[in-house]
């Protein structure tokens, strides 16, 4: 049974959408984050020369293990302020959708694209 869907967010203008910088990057390193309150992984993601390498703490342990993520491209918001997650500074928000159990399934391009490409 699918999880309850949240209500639609308020309408926004195209200019407001453009303020959210969503880019694609390749996961170069991933490791467990056992100190996190909820099961999580630490990710180091290469967003190309414009953004560089950024870190993220992601609660994605249900469907992903660290080794399976290396070399995988993901989408992330790169212009939110960094957030301290325990002793780890998460610099980007990796994006995903909930599966039927509410667990994260990562958003990724269906074909390889250059790292740092912006969603439009």
N, C-alpha and C positions, 0 to 999 in steps of 0.2 A: 504494500500500500504506500503510495507516494506521501512524502511529508507535506504538511500544509504549506501552501504557497503564500508568501507575504503579499500584502496589497501592493498595487502599483505605486511607484514613487511619484512625487509631484512632477508635473511637466517642467522641462527646462529648455532654455534656448540653445541654439547651435553654439553660440559663443560660450555659454556655460559648459557645454560638453567639451569644447576644445580646451578648457582649463584642466581637464583630467588627462594627464599624459600617460597613455597606455602603450607600452613598448614590448617587443619580443626580445627574449634573450635565451642564451644556452646555459644550462646548468653545468658548471665545470667541477663543482665539488658538492657533496651532500653527506651529512652524517647525522646520526641520532642525536636528539637533544633530551636526554633522560632527566635533566633538571627542570624541564618545563612542567607547569602545573597540569596541562593536558598533553597527551602524546603528540610530539612534534618532531620535525626534522629541521636542521640548519642547512640552508642552501646558499651557495655562492654562484651568482648568475652573471654572465658576461653579456652586457648590453651594447657592445661595440664601442667605438672611439668617442662618441658623443656623451654617453652616460657612464661608460666604464663598468667595472665589476661592482656589484651591490650584493648585500646579504639580506636574507629573509628567513624568518622563522615561520614554518608552515605546518598546520595541523592536517597532514595528509598521509598519516601512517597506515590507514586502513587499506588503501589501494597501492601504495608506493613504498618501496624500500630504497635506501640510499643508492645502492649500486645500479638499480634500474633507471635512475633519474639522470645519471651522468650522460651528457651529450644531448639530452632532450631539450627541445625548445618550449618555452612557456610564455604566457602573457602576464604582465605585471604593471601596476600603477607605480610610476617612478617619481612622482612629484608630491607624494604625501610626506609630512615630516617624519623623520626616523622615530621608531618606537622601541623603548627598552623592554625586552621580554626576558625577565630574569637578568642574567649576566650577559645576555646577547643583544646587540643592537640590530634590530630589523629595519632595513633601509627602504625596502620596497614591499608592496602588497601583491603577492602572487594570486592570480585569479582562478576561480573554479566555480563549478555548479554542483548543487547537491544531488546525490543519487537518491534512490527510493528510501534509503535509510538515513539520509541527511549527511552522508559522508562526501568529502570533496573529491570531485573529478576535475583535474586540471584543464584549463583552457590552453589550447595550442594550435598553431597553424597545421593544416593538413599536408602541406608541402614545406620543404626547407625554404626559409627566407633569410635575408641578411639580418644579423643581430643589430638591435637598435631601431628597427623599423617601427614606425608609429602607427597605431590603429586609427583608421578613419572610416 
